[in-house]
Amino acid sequence: MAFIGGAENIFLTKKAKFRDDWNGDTTMETLLLSRYLSQAGGPLWNNLRGSGLCYTSSINVIPDQKSIIMNLNKCSNLEQAFNRLSEVVHNVLEEEFNESYFESAKRSLIFELIKDRSSLKSTIDFAILASLRRLNSGFTKDIYTKVWHANKDEVRINGSTAIRNLLDEQNSFTALTISANKRREVEKFFPEIKEASTADLKLSEELMEEDE
């Protein structure tokens, strides 16, 4: 937990290990499930921003770092926002997907994957990254095809583990940036949270090094 001046809202980040790289068995499903939840007008947007609980909410998978990250930005009420997010995620993982949201998520994810290849330079950069990631030349086409033909049940089942870990305090870690007058509210909801000065902040790799 770190303090900033001039902000009356709370910024929360939770991070958990994602066990697959770009070639992993669950990568596509987790990317698509995260996009289903986080897309504009989707479940998180409607239930959190639409209710005035936070300005933005998102879940993002970063295969290069083998991590998955959840962000809640500008929370008006941390407890209500986090509990609502948890409720929405659990409901999505237990119920039938909304067909409209699912098709929108597929298109959004494909656009995200191809937008970095819109120029010669970005295409060259992508090729270099693909080599470093040990991806074959047909990887891009393969993942587009997998996303486009994704099965809703398989996405929910195979993509859920990493997202569930974000909501499990034993499998994730939490960082908050708040104004000093929000301290009591945060410590009530996260009683084990510890204060850190900005000078002392550094990235801890302890959790991310497990099971390497």
C-alpha positions in Angstrom: 0.0 0.0 0.0 1.4 3.4 -1.0 0.0 6.9 -0.5 -0.4 9.6 -3.1 -1.6 13.2 -2.6 -4.5 14.8 -4.3 -6.5 11.6 -5.0 -9.7 10.8 -3.2 -10.1 7.4 -5.0 -8.5 4.0 -4.6 -6.4 2.2 -7.2 -6.1 -1.5 -6.8 -3.9 -4.1 -8.7 -3.9 -7.8 -8.1 -1.4 -10.1 -9.8 -1.2 -13.9 -10.0 0.9 -16.4 -11.8 -0.2 -17.5 -15.3 1.5 -20.9 -15.9 1.4 -20.9 -19.7 3.4 -19.0 -22.3 2.1 -18.1 -25.8 2.2 -21.8 -26.8 0.4 -23.0 -23.7 -2.7 -25.2 -23.6 -4.9 -22.6 -21.8 -3.5 -19.3 -23.2 -6.1 -18.7 -25.9 -9.0 -19.6 -23.5 -7.7 -17.3 -20.7 -7.1 -14.4 -23.1 -10.6 -14.8 -24.5 -12.3 -15.2 -21.1 -10.4 -12.1 -19.7 -11.6 -10.1 -22.8 -15.2 -11.4 -22.3 -15.2 -10.0 -18.7 -13.3 -6.7 -19.4 -14.6 -5.5 -22.8 -16.4 -2.2 -23.0 -20.1 -2.8 -22.3 -19.3 -6.2 -20.9 -20.0 -7.8 -17.5 -17.4 -5.8 -15.5 -18.0 -2.5 -17.2 -21.8 -2.8 -16.7 -21.6 -3.8 -13.1 -18.8 -1.6 -11.8 -18.5 1.5 -14.0 -22.2 1.4 -14.8 -22.9 1.4 -11.0 -20.4 4.1 -10.2 -18.2 1.9 -8.2 -15.0 2.5 -10.2 -13.9 4.2 -13.3 -12.2 1.3 -15.0 -11.9 -2.4 -14.3 -9.9 -5.0 -16.3 -8.3 -8.4 -16.3 -5.3 -8.8 -18.6 -3.2 -11.9 -19.3 0.5 -11.3 -20.1 2.0 -14.5 -21.4 5.5 -13.0 -21.8 5.6 -12.4 -18.1 3.6 -15.5 -17.2 1.2 -13.3 -15.2 -2.4 -12.2 -15.0 -3.3 -8.8 -13.7 -6.6 -7.3 -12.4 -7.0 -3.5 -12.1 -9.7 -1.5 -10.4 -9.0 2.2 -10.9 -10.6 5.2 -9.1 -12.8 3.1 -6.8 -15.4 5.2 -4.9 -15.8 2.3 -2.4 -13.2 -0.4 -2.4 -15.2 -3.0 -0.5 -18.3 -2.7 -2.7 -16.2 -2.6 -5.9 -14.1 -5.6 -5.1 -17.1 -7.6 -3.9 -19.1 -6.8 -7.0 -16.2 -7.8 -9.2 -15.8 -11.1 -7.4 -19.5 -11.7 -7.7 -19.6 -10.9 -11.4 -16.5 -13.2 -12.1 -18.0 -16.1 -10.1 -21.3 -15.7 -11.9 -19.7 -15.7 -15.3 -17.6 -18.8 -14.5 -20.7 -20.7 -13.3 -23.3 -19.7 -15.9 -23.9 -19.9 -19.6 -22.0 -17.2 -21.6 -24.0 -14.4 -23.2 -23.7 -15.1 -26.9 -23.5 -11.4 -27.9 -20.7 -10.7 -25.3 -18.8 -13.8 -26.5 -18.9 -12.9 -30.2 -17.9 -9.3 -29.3 -15.0 -10.6 -27.2 -13.7 -12.8 -30.0 -13.6 -9.9 -32.4 -12.1 -7.5 -29.9 -9.3 -10.0 -29.0 -8.5 -10.7 -32.7 -8.3 -7.0 -33.3 -6.0 -6.6 -30.3 -3.7 -9.3 -31.6 -3.4 -7.9 -35.1 -3.3 -4.2 -34.5 0.5 -4.3 -33.7 1.0 -5.4 -37.3 -0.5 -2.4 -39.0 2.8 -1.0 -40.3 6.1 -2.3 -41.7 8.0 -1.5 -38.5 5.4 -3.1 -36.2 5.4 -6.2 -38.4 9.2 -6.5 -38.1 8.9 -5.9 -34.3 6.3 -8.7 -34.2 8.5 -11.1 -36.1 11.4 -10.4 -33.7 9.1 -11.0 -30.7 7.7 -14.2 -32.3 11.3 -15.5 -32.7 12.1 -14.7 -29.0 8.8 -16.4 -28.0 9.8 -19.5 -30.0 6.6 -19.3 -32.0 6.3 -21.0 -35.4 5.5 -19.0 -38.5 1.9 -20.2 -38.5 1.2 -19.2 -34.9 -0.6 -16.0 -35.7 -3.0 -17.7 -38.1 -3.5 -20.6 -35.7 -4.5 -18.4 -32.7 -6.8 -16.3 -34.8 -8.5 -19.5 -36.0 -8.7 -20.9 -32.4 -10.3 -17.6 -31.2 -12.8 -17.5 -34.0 -13.9 -21.1 -33.5 -13.7 -21.1 -29.7 -16.2 -23.1 -27.8 -17.9 -21.3 -24.9 -17.8 -24.2 -22.5 -14.1 -24.9 -23.2 -13.2 -21.3 -22.7 -15.1 -21.1 -19.4 -13.5 -24.4 -18.1 -9.9 -24.0 -19.5 -9.6 -20.3 -19.0 -11.0 -20.0 -15.4 -8.1 -21.3 -13.3 -5.8 -18.2 -13.6 -8.8 -15.9 -13.1 -9.9 -17.7 -10.0 -6.4 -17.4 -8.6 -6.6 -13.6 -8.8 -9.5 -13.7 -6.3 -7.6 -16.1 -4.0 -5.3 -14.3 -1.5 -3.1 -17.4 -1.2 -2.4 -17.3 -5.0 -2.1 -13.6 -5.7 -0.7 -10.4 -4.2 -2.3 -7.1 -3.9 -1.0 -3.5 -4.4 -3.0 -0.4 -3.6 -2.4 3.3 -4.2 -4.6 5.6 -2.0 -4.9 9.0 -0.4 -4.1 9.0 3.4 -7.8 9.6 4.3 -8.6 6.2 2.7 -6.3 4.2 4.9 -8.8 3.1 7.5 -11.2 1.9 4.7 -8.4 -0.1 3.1 -7.0 -1.7 6.3 -10.5 -2.8 7.3 -11.0 -4.7 4.0 -7.4 -5.9 3.6 -6.2 -6.2 7.3 -2.9 -7.8 6.3 -1.9 -5.0 3.9 1.4 -3.2 4.7 2.5 0.3 4.0 5.3 1.0 1.6 7.0 4.2 0.7 7.5 4.9 -2.9 11.3 4.9 -2.3 11.1 1.3 -1.1 8.9 0.0 -3.8 10.4 -2.8 -6.0 9.1 -5.6 -8.0 8.9 -8.9 -6.1 9.5 -12.0 -8.2 8.9 -14.5 -5.4 5.5 -15.5 -6.4 6.4 -15.5 -10.1 9.4 -17.7 -9.7 7.4 -20.6 -8.3 7.1 -23.7 -10.5 9.5 -22.3 -13.1 
